[in-house]
Amino acid sequence: MNKVKQILQWYTEGVPKLKISLKTGVSRNSVKSYIRQFIAMDKSLEEILSLKDSELEKLFLTKPVKEPESRYKELISYFPEVDKALKKKGNTLYRLWKEYLKKHPDGFKHTQFHEHYRQWSKRTNATMHVDHKAGDKMYVDYAGRSYRL
């Protein structure tokens, strides 16, 4: 925790973050994180320096436990509808995302929607294997309407 105190002290003296990172051996992103937390705490440097190591550890190293977002839960519950709608002619994931966004204006944007759907479909996608005797029946794999030029 002495490094955290040193980082904050150098930061208040105006030393650049990269130089602080090199001097302390702490990654630049960690230095930025400590500085952001320090600014958010709205405490003076003297207050931080007077804290014991255990108190400093509580302030800087513990991360709050996040519960799954409610909008993520809503998104996951919407995916079975999306899956069913994608099987119908003319539907695209982009069009279904637009409908989702109309229902949930604060919902996920297109890239995240697509990524979460892709992950969800990997977990729930089932495949089927048909056993048959050769020449007994004919199976046609129809991929949709064909367009001729």
Residue pairs with C-beta under 8 A, 6 or more apart in sequence:
1 53
1 56
1 57
1 60
2 53
3 24
3 25
3 26
4 34
4 56
4 60
5 48
5 49
5 56
6 24
7 20
7 24
7 26
7 31
7 34
7 35
8 34
8 35
8 38
8 45
8 48
8 49
9 45
9 49
10 19
10 20
10 23
11 17
11 20
11 35
11 38
12 45
15 23
17 28
17 31
17 32
17 35
18 28
20 26
20 31
21 27
21 28
21 30
21 31
24 31
34 60
37 59
37 60
38 48
41 48
41 59
48 56
48 59
51 59
71 104
71 106
71 107
71 108
72 108
72 116
74 104
74 107
75 100
75 104
75 107
75 108
75 113
75 116
76 116
76 120
78 100
79 116
79 117
79 120
79 121
82 93
82 96
82 100
82 117
83 121
83 124
85 91
85 96
86 92
86 93
86 96
89 144
89 145
93 113
93 114
93 117
94 110
97 110
97 113
97 114
100 107
100 113
101 107
107 113
108 116
130 139
132 139
